[in-house]
Structures are given as structure tokens and as C-alpha cells.
């Protein structure tokens, strides 16, 4: 690593520490924890245009892989957000989640997200975009729930940073210039009996649109399936009660 590269990584860490400390000023314990995780992330960061991809996500993208330097937006499913994170995370990538205080870390772990390489910033405050930009310098995958509409100018500035770092952004809701957009059109939960029972599996129809012609389709997925995994749902596939696990955490 050259001296300029080392200096750049140190500068990025300093910026990330400052913004994280400001965003979590009332959560002192978390502040130190997040700063330490960002330091580890910077030590292991790498730039890659093609990122490891969960098999179910690959099917949604017509066989393509997730791409560093791109933005993906998801509407209607926290589980699908976690699936997008899981591919890079299981291969050692660092991830961050900004502005999602209800993020289910245990559910994410069940879908393959490595919690040892996860940075959480539940309440970034009004400087949320600056926090996201700082984390993009340090992490491979950053998830964000914007507090309001994102302007084209804001999206363009962050897009340039993503391309430079080779990082990927996953946005809850809409985001200008997304590489692909995932939206839950319909879904049905399994497990309810006659007014009683536990939610055990969710079958959803996911509409996917993107810049490439191949990425315009609808797919049926289990989010999650009766075995707790996210995977394609075959048209004739049935769920037998004896296959339901004793406990499956609903990830939404």
C-alpha cells in the first residue's frame, strides 16, 4: 500500500469517527463500539466491481451479480434488504445500516449477515447523508433509510463516491438512479389456522426493474420459506405443516 493510500484511509477513518460520534452523542457506549468497527473495516476494505450475491438475489437480477459502485432500492421487505447484504457479508465484506432503529440483527444473522462485521447507526440525525458518505469510504455495503425524499443532486454526489470506492448502497424506498429496484407487489403468510397460529413462512411476488433490459421481471420468492431460508418459490410448491420449524423469526 502506498503512502498516499494509507493517508487516505486514515483520513476516511477520522471523518467517519467524527460523524459517528456526532450522530450517536447520546449513546456513548455505542459510539466507541462503532468507531472500533469502522477501524477494522478500513483495515480490511477492498474495491471490487462484482460482489458476491445471494442465489435468490441473483435470480431476481436475471443471473447477474450485485455490482460495487451501484445503488439498489427495496420497497416492502426488510428480509430482501438482508438478502442483498448477505451475499457480500458471508464472503467477509463489512456492512453498515443507517437510520433503521428497528433493524433485526438476529434475523439478519439467520439469513447470513455476519454481525461481527456490521456497523449500526440507528439515529444519524440531520447529517444522515454525510454519515452515509463517510461509511461508504470504509465499508463495502451500506444500507440506509432516508428520512425524506432524496434529491437528484444528493444522489449524484453519493453515486460518484460509490463508484470511486467500489461500495454498494441499499436504500429502503426509492432512490434516484438505482441500478435495480425491488418492490413487493403481493405476499401471503403461511401458518394461520382458524383465527390462530404462528406466522411461519411468507411467499411474495417481487417486481424488479432496472437499467438493463434483462432486469424487468416478476419473481415468486419465499421471504422466508418454511425452513427459514430465502429462495425461489415454485408455482406448485406446497408447504406441509410437518416441515415447519418450531420457531422461525419473521423478518418482514
C-alpha positions as CSV (number, residue, x, y, z in Angstrom):
1,X,0.0,0.0,0.0
2,X,1.4,3.4,-0.9
3,X,1.8,6.3,1.5
4,X,-1.0,8.3,-0.2
5,X,-3.3,5.3,0.1
6,X,-2.5,4.9,3.8
7,X,-3.1,8.6,4.4
8,X,-6.4,8.4,2.5
9,X,-7.6,5.5,4.6
10,X,-6.6,7.3,7.8
11,X,-8.4,10.5,6.7
12,X,-11.5,8.5,5.9
13,X,-11.4,6.9,9.4
14,X,-11.1,10.2,11.1
15,X,-14.1,11.6,9.2
16,X,-16.2,8.5,9.9
17,X,-15.3,8.7,13.6
18,X,-16.3,12.4,13.8
19,X,-19.6,11.9,12.1
20,X,-20.5,8.7,14.0
21,X,-19.6,10.4,17.3
22,X,-21.9,13.3,16.5
23,X,-24.7,11.1,15.3
24,X,-24.6,8.9,18.5
25,X,-23.7,11.6,21.1
26,X,-26.3,10.3,23.5
27,X,-25.2,6.7,23.1
28,X,-21.7,6.8,24.4
29,X,-21.2,3.0,24.6
30,X,-22.2,2.6,21.0
31,X,-20.0,5.4,19.9
32,X,-16.8,3.7,20.9
33,X,-18.1,0.3,19.6
34,X,-18.9,1.8,16.2
35,X,-15.6,3.6,15.9
36,X,-13.7,0.4,16.6
37,X,-15.7,-1.5,13.9
38,X,-15.0,1.2,11.4
39,X,-11.3,1.0,12.1
40,X,-11.4,-2.8,11.5
41,X,-13.4,-2.2,8.3
42,X,-10.8,0.2,6.9
43,X,-8.1,-2.3,7.7
44,X,-9.8,-4.9,5.5
45,X,-11.6,-2.8,2.9
46,X,-11.2,-3.7,-0.8
47,X,-12.7,-2.5,-4.0
48,X,-14.5,-4.9,-6.3
49,X,-16.9,-4.2,-9.1
50,X,-18.6,-7.5,-8.9
51,X,-19.8,-8.5,-5.4
52,X,-20.8,-12.0,-4.0
53,X,-24.6,-12.4,-4.5
54,X,-27.2,-14.5,-2.7
55,X,-28.6,-17.1,-5.1
56,X,-32.1,-15.7,-4.7
57,X,-31.0,-12.2,-5.5
58,X,-29.0,-13.4,-8.5
59,X,-32.2,-14.9,-9.9
60,X,-34.0,-11.6,-9.3
61,X,-31.3,-9.9,-11.4
62,X,-31.6,-12.4,-14.3
63,X,-28.4,-14.2,-13.3
64,X,-26.3,-11.1,-12.8
65,X,-24.3,-10.3,-9.7
66,X,-24.5,-7.3,-7.5
67,X,-22.2,-4.5,-8.5
68,X,-19.9,-2.3,-6.5
69,X,-20.4,1.4,-7.2
70,X,-24.2,0.9,-7.6
71,X,-27.4,1.6,-5.7
72,X,-30.2,-0.9,-5.2
73,X,-33.6,0.2,-3.7
74,X,-36.1,-2.1,-1.9
75,X,-39.6,-1.4,-1.0
76,X,-41.8,-3.6,1.2
77,X,-39.3,-6.1,2.6
78,X,-36.7,-6.0,5.3
79,X,-35.9,-9.6,4.5
80,X,-35.0,-8.7,1.0
81,X,-32.7,-6.0,2.2
82,X,-30.9,-8.5,4.4
83,X,-30.6,-11.0,1.5
84,X,-28.8,-8.3,-0.6
85,X,-26.5,-7.8,2.4
86,X,-25.9,-11.5,3.0
87,X,-24.1,-12.3,-0.3
88,X,-21.2,-9.8,0.3
89,X,-21.3,-10.3,4.1
90,X,-20.8,-14.1,4.0
91,X,-17.6,-13.5,1.9
92,X,-16.1,-11.2,4.5
93,X,-17.4,-7.7,3.4
94,X,-18.2,-5.1,6.1
95,X,-21.7,-3.7,6.1
96,X,-23.4,-0.7,7.8
97,X,-27.0,0.1,8.5
98,X,-28.0,3.8,8.9
99,X,-31.3,5.2,10.1
100,X,-33.1,1.9,10.8
101,X,-33.5,1.6,14.6
102,X,-35.8,-1.4,14.1
103,X,-33.2,-3.4,12.1
104,X,-33.4,-7.0,13.2
105,X,-29.8,-8.1,13.8
106,X,-30.6,-11.6,14.8
107,X,-32.9,-12.1,11.8
108,X,-30.1,-10.8,9.6
109,X,-27.7,-13.3,11.1
110,X,-30.1,-16.1,10.3
111,X,-30.1,-15.0,6.7
112,X,-26.3,-15.0,6.5
113,X,-25.2,-11.5,7.6
114,X,-22.0,-11.6,9.8
115,X,-22.7,-9.5,12.8
116,X,-19.0,-9.2,13.6
117,X,-18.7,-7.1,10.5
118,X,-21.7,-5.0,11.0
119,X,-21.9,-1.3,12.0
120,X,-25.2,0.1,13.1
121,X,-26.1,3.8,13.3
122,X,-29.8,3.8,14.3
123,X,-30.2,7.6,14.5
124,X,-27.8,9.6,12.4
125,X,-29.7,12.8,12.8
126,X,-30.0,15.6,10.2
127,X,-26.5,14.8,8.9
128,X,-27.6,11.3,7.7
129,X,-26.2,11.8,4.2
130,X,-22.8,12.8,5.5
131,X,-22.8,9.8,7.8
132,X,-23.6,7.5,4.8
133,X,-20.9,9.1,2.7
134,X,-18.3,8.6,5.5
135,X,-19.3,4.9,5.9
136,X,-19.1,4.4,2.1
137,X,-15.4,5.3,2.4
138,X,-14.9,2.5,5.0
139,X,-17.4,-0.3,4.2
140,X,-18.4,-2.4,1.2
141,X,-22.2,-2.4,1.8
142,X,-24.2,0.5,3.3
143,X,-27.9,0.3,4.0
144,X,-29.9,3.5,4.6
145,X,-33.5,4.5,5.2
146,X,-33.6,8.2,4.2
147,X,-35.7,10.4,6.4
148,X,-37.3,12.0,3.4
149,X,-37.0,12.4,-0.4
150,X,-33.5,12.2,-1.8
151,X,-32.8,14.9,-4.5
152,X,-31.1,14.1,-7.7
153,X,-28.1,16.2,-6.7
154,X,-27.7,14.4,-3.4
155,X,-27.9,11.0,-5.2
156,X,-25.4,12.1,-7.9
157,X,-22.8,13.2,-5.3
158,X,-23.1,10.0,-3.4
159,X,-23.0,7.9,-6.7
160,X,-19.6,9.4,-7.5
161,X,-18.3,8.4,-4.1
162,X,-19.7,4.8,-4.5
163,X,-18.0,4.4,-7.9
164,X,-14.7,5.6,-6.5
165,X,-14.8,3.2,-3.5
166,X,-16.5,0.3,-5.2
167,X,-19.1,0.2,-2.5
168,X,-22.8,-0.7,-2.7
169,X,-25.7,1.2,-1.3
170,X,-29.0,-0.4,-0.5
171,X,-31.9,2.1,0.1
172,X,-35.2,1.5,1.8
173,X,-37.8,3.0,-0.5
174,X,-37.0,5.0,-3.7
175,X,-33.6,6.3,-4.7
176,X,-32.8,8.3,-7.9
177,X,-30.6,6.4,-10.4
178,X,-30.9,2.9,-8.8
179,X,-29.2,0.1,-10.7
180,X,-32.3,-2.1,-9.8
181,X,-35.5,-1.6,-7.9
182,X,-37.2,-4.3,-5.9
183,X,-40.8,-4.0,-4.8
184,X,-43.1,-6.4,-3.1
185,X,-46.3,-6.5,-5.2
186,X,-48.2,-9.1,-3.1
187,X,-47.5,-11.6,-0.4
188,X,-49.2,-14.3,1.7
189,X,-48.2,-15.6,5.1
190,X,-48.4,-19.3,6.0
191,X,-49.2,-20.5,9.5
192,X,-52.6,-19.0,10.4
193,X,-55.2,-21.5,11.3
194,X,-58.9,-20.7,12.0
195,X,-58.2,-17.5,13.8
196,X,-55.0,-18.7,15.5
197,X,-51.5,-20.0,14.7
198,X,-48.0,-18.6,14.2
199,X,-46.6,-16.9,11.1
200,X,-44.1,-19.4,9.7
201,X,-43.4,-18.5,6.0
202,X,-44.0,-15.7,3.6
203,X,-44.5,-16.1,-0.1
204,X,-44.1,-12.9,-2.0
205,X,-44.2,-11.7,-5.6
206,X,-41.3,-9.3,-6.2
207,X,-41.3,-6.9,-9.1
208,X,-37.8,-6.0,-10.4
209,X,-37.0,-3.1,-12.7
210,X,-33.5,-1.9,-13.6
211,X,-31.4,-0.2,-16.2
212,X,-30.6,-3.4,-18.1
213,X,-33.4,-4.9,-20.3
214,X,-32.9,-8.3,-18.6
215,X,-33.8,-6.9,-15.2
216,X,-37.5,-6.4,-15.8
217,X,-39.5,-9.2,-14.3
218,X,-41.6,-10.6,-11.6
219,X,-40.5,-13.5,-9.4
220,X,-42.1,-15.5,-6.6
221,X,-39.9,-15.9,-3.5
222,X,-40.1,-17.3,0.0
223,X,-39.3,-14.4,2.3
224,X,-38.5,-16.5,4.3
225,X,-39.5,-20.1,3.5
226,X,-40.7,-22.7,5.9
227,X,-37.1,-23.7,6.5
228,X,-36.1,-20.1,7.3
229,X,-34.2,-19.6,4.0
230,X,-34.9,-17.1,1.2
231,X,-35.3,-18.9,-2.1
232,X,-37.4,-19.1,-5.2
233,X,-40.9,-20.4,-4.8
234,X,-42.0,-22.9,-7.4
235,X,-45.6,-22.5,-8.7
236,X,-46.7,-25.9,-7.5
237,X,-44.7,-25.8,-4.3
238,X,-46.7,-26.6,-1.2
239,X,-45.9,-26.1,2.5
240,X,-46.5,-29.1,4.7
241,X,-47.1,-28.4,8.4
242,X,-44.6,-31.2,9.4
243,X,-41.9,-29.2,7.6
244,X,-42.4,-26.0,9.6
245,X,-39.6,-25.4,12.1
246,X,-40.5,-25.0,15.7
247,X,-39.6,-21.3,15.5
248,X,-38.9,-19.0,12.6
249,X,-38.3,-15.4,13.2
250,X,-40.4,-13.2,11.0
251,X,-38.1,-10.8,9.2
252,X,-40.7,-8.9,7.3
